[in-house]
Amino acid sequence: MKTNKPITIDGVTYDKVAASLSSMPLFNEASIGQTVAIRLQYFATDENGVIRPEDPSQYDVPIVYGDVTTSQDADALAAFAKITAAVQEYINAKGL
């Protein structure tokens, strides 16, 4: 994925990010919430196509929601809806 905020370390521009995603349900009496944790890690691709993750990972971007479903962040809600839809597509495709 391309970042909107590339960083440069020792002359190398890190203009892409890889995402680590974790999500767990929160069961309530009348609803189901969802915790979401995402970590974006910068990386660059050199002229030979070799991938170089930034090191140290002090520039990683953590994104955490205790319950994204109660968030007032419209972008987070839209992204979570797309993730949920993609998982549903997979469930349907595999007959799960």
Legacy VTK file of the C-alpha trace (Angstrom):
# vtk DataFile Version 3.0
C-alpha trace
ASCII
DATASET POLYDATA
POINTS 96 float
0.000 0.000 0.000
1.234 3.508 -0.716
1.520 5.930 2.177
0.550 9.580 2.051
3.411 10.365 4.445
6.649 8.784 3.164
9.697 8.903 5.421
13.370 9.096 4.498
16.039 7.365 6.584
19.712 7.448 5.575
18.770 8.536 2.060
16.214 5.751 1.546
12.617 6.821 0.999
10.060 4.478 2.528
6.900 5.177 0.563
4.910 2.004 1.152
3.370 0.357 4.220
2.486 -3.218 5.098
-0.376 -3.813 7.520
-0.651 -6.210 10.425
-4.298 -6.590 11.429
-5.901 -8.147 14.496
-9.590 -8.118 15.306
-11.642 -9.793 18.029
-15.377 -9.789 18.791
-16.810 -8.167 21.902
-19.992 -10.015 22.861
-22.522 -7.839 24.704
-26.057 -8.790 25.735
-27.712 -7.024 22.805
-24.906 -6.463 20.298
-21.496 -7.524 19.098
-18.672 -5.000 19.095
-15.218 -5.428 17.607
-11.743 -4.585 18.858
-9.355 -3.687 16.063
-5.587 -3.247 16.144
-3.589 -2.374 13.050
0.141 -1.725 12.743
1.465 -0.095 9.605
5.153 -0.746 8.901
7.046 1.304 6.333
9.067 -0.382 3.607
10.851 0.534 0.392
11.599 -1.342 -2.808
15.044 -0.728 -4.293
15.959 -0.555 -7.979
16.392 -4.360 -8.076
12.946 -4.998 -6.602
14.341 -5.985 -3.198
11.994 -5.089 -0.350
13.593 -3.193 2.521
11.539 -2.767 5.715
12.455 0.330 7.698
14.616 -0.388 10.692
14.234 0.374 13.490
10.484 0.167 13.433
10.150 3.357 15.499
8.146 4.848 12.646
5.452 2.145 12.720
1.939 3.557 12.914
-0.298 1.906 15.542
-4.076 2.159 15.096
-6.162 0.756 17.950
-9.895 0.772 18.662
-11.278 -0.744 21.873
-14.590 -1.098 20.025
-14.595 0.217 16.483
-18.376 -0.173 16.236
-18.881 2.601 18.792
-16.241 4.844 17.249
-17.153 8.270 15.948
-14.419 7.866 13.308
-16.288 7.572 9.998
-13.140 6.436 8.155
-12.545 3.625 10.671
-16.165 2.514 10.453
-16.043 2.483 6.636
-12.779 0.513 6.607
-14.113 -2.021 9.119
-17.285 -2.444 7.049
-15.131 -3.253 3.990
-13.051 -5.747 5.974
-16.216 -7.415 7.272
-17.641 -7.579 3.737
-14.417 -9.166 2.459
-14.518 -11.813 5.198
-18.174 -12.512 4.376
-17.239 -12.956 0.693
-14.596 -15.480 1.719
-17.068 -17.349 3.949
-19.530 -17.522 1.062
-16.902 -18.574 -1.471
-15.698 -21.411 0.761
-19.170 -22.462 1.879
-18.315 -21.960 5.535
LINES 1 97
96 0 1 2 3 4 5 6 7 8 9 10 11 12 13 14 15 16 17 18 19 20 21 22 23 24 25 26 27 28 29 30 31 32 33 34 35 36 37 38 39 40 41 42 43 44 45 46 47 48 49 50 51 52 53 54 55 56 57 58 59 60 61 62 63 64 65 66 67 68 69 70 71 72 73 74 75 76 77 78 79 80 81 82 83 84 85 86 87 88 89 90 91 92 93 94 95
